[in-house]
């Protein structure tokens, strides 16, 4: 071995060459195209495995994740524009992760939730939205049951199903931003764990931090927060539950 | 229904049991005719309170959770063996007090007890 940097350079040169050849070939379904594509896929399998590993503790076989991740890699290859000057690896990352997430999303519904409750999710969301608008507040379970012509128990089951689905599914991509939230600083003055909590809050994705602040520091209702962000109240409630659990675990870890 | 609509759940102080109390809170919030955003708050609140009493309870201790629904009003009492008075200057306390209409916690007879009351926010709105 002559040192890792020359190996990396060699690999990069090979990748570049393959990509150039690939973009020169038409039509895209020739055997040469497939051969080049296969080699590029093989080169990037470690990336797929690396990304798949991040999701390996969620109850799905690792090899399945590698397989769906590879589908994402191939899609990325087909869409990759060599002229743009981006690295294939950074271009392909979101496709690979996206495919793995989709796998969980589909799986979470099909395995864990009875079909009747799955089918109620759409109407439940629509009825919640309509009633919230009409009543100018969140509806009650009884009101939802009437609107959907199902027993109250079924509405509760569907709401519960949505929670368990959310717990086993993956978070959506989160965007970074630059909102300043002065109410956090003020409220933290009253809290003993301030020093531990502050960096944890800072580390939260912006939307999580905003929702948490609105609910617990500004004491807005879930409904008001949903209106401000243009998302469903159910979504607000899922994010609150998830963020609280996360913070609680982190706080516990620092105490232990 | 005559008399208070009350349900009592007792279980070992093990975090696996917290999910049961969330489900019960949702069902009782529905009976209290709370809007679903407050129903979700009730789930979060009982989760927080039960987590707290379990954290300070000795292994194998019994947690008792009593929920009582009246029109527009859900009260939840969570208790477990313990001697330490819950601090009011924790993040957890802050979260709990934002979620409920009134909150009280005390130690008596070797048990820590949290009392939560969630009142419908929009009465006559």
Interface residues (C-beta under 8 A of the other chain):
Chain A: X128 X136 X137 X138 X139 X140 X141 X142 X144 X152 X155 X156 X159 X160 X163 X187 X190 X191 X192 X193 X197 X215 X216 X217 X219 X221 X222 X223 X226 X233 X234 X236 X237 X240 X241 X244 X247 X248 X251 X252
Chain B: X22 X23 X26 X27 X29 X30 X33 X34 X35 X36 X37 X38 X39 X40 X41 X43 X44 X47 X48 X51 X55 X87 X89 X90 X91 X92 X94 X95 X98 X121 X122 X125
